[in-house]
């Protein structure tokens, strides 16, 4: 990572869950708790990564054979978030993430977080890991859960006056991150360590990385 200046600065928008935060075990555990509410058998991490999609009700449809009713969705969503919160404290940052964030900032580039994790919960968690200072902005979801990141991403980039979408790369673990990036006029690199299998991610038509170090290298190539 060389020193960046002027128009050569690259901005990274990091996803949180499954990208910077290694929380797959907690997410799958909470998902299985939610499935238990409607009598669906638990799934493995591998099954989750093969079948996960956005919006979340469609993911549930793949397992249930039908879309959940409004009442089921509300109950399942509540159970998911309750169980996830209970297990979240046992989750750590993805290996090497803290060092990568610090180095990216030192090289003159900028970075932010745009997550579909609830904003009022996201900010204190990021702060608790001691990494908040590396980001020019940290945004989480402020509306109902279960939807797409696209509109949030557009607002996230618009709120940073000196950030150009053309020099921005979204790094996330879900196909929806690539969709949101394209919607906002940015590029994307997808990371295989989170919610999707490599085969699922490759369908998005953007570069795919097996490590965050590789993801950053690909992001730099995309904005040269």
HELIX and SHEET records of a PDB file:
HELIX    1   1 UNK A    6  UNK A    8  5                                   3    
HELIX    2   2 UNK A   24  UNK A   36  1                                  13    
HELIX    3   3 UNK A   45  UNK A   51  1                                   7    
HELIX    4   4 UNK A   56  UNK A   64  1                                   9    
HELIX    5   5 UNK A   70  UNK A   88  1                                  19    
HELIX    6   6 UNK A   97  UNK A  106  1                                  10    
HELIX    7   7 UNK A  119  UNK A  128  1                                  10    
HELIX    8   8 UNK A  132  UNK A  134  5                                   3    
HELIX    9   9 UNK A  150  UNK A  158  1                                   9    
HELIX   10  10 UNK A  165  UNK A  167  5                                   3    
HELIX   11  11 UNK A  175  UNK A  183  1                                   9    
HELIX   12  12 UNK A  198  UNK A  202  1                                   5    
HELIX   13  13 UNK A  212  UNK A  222  1                                  11    
SHEET    1   A 6 UNK A 137  UNK A 141  0                                        
SHEET    2   A 6 UNK A 110  UNK A 118  1                                        
SHEET    3   A 6 UNK A  11  UNK A  14  1                                        
SHEET    4   A 6 UNK A 168  UNK A 172  1                                        
SHEET    5   A 6 UNK A 187  UNK A 191  1                                        
SHEET    6   A 6 UNK A 207  UNK A 209  1                                        
SHEET    1   B 2 UNK A  21  UNK A  22  0                                        
SHEET    2   B 2 UNK A  92  UNK A  93 -1                                        
END                                                                             
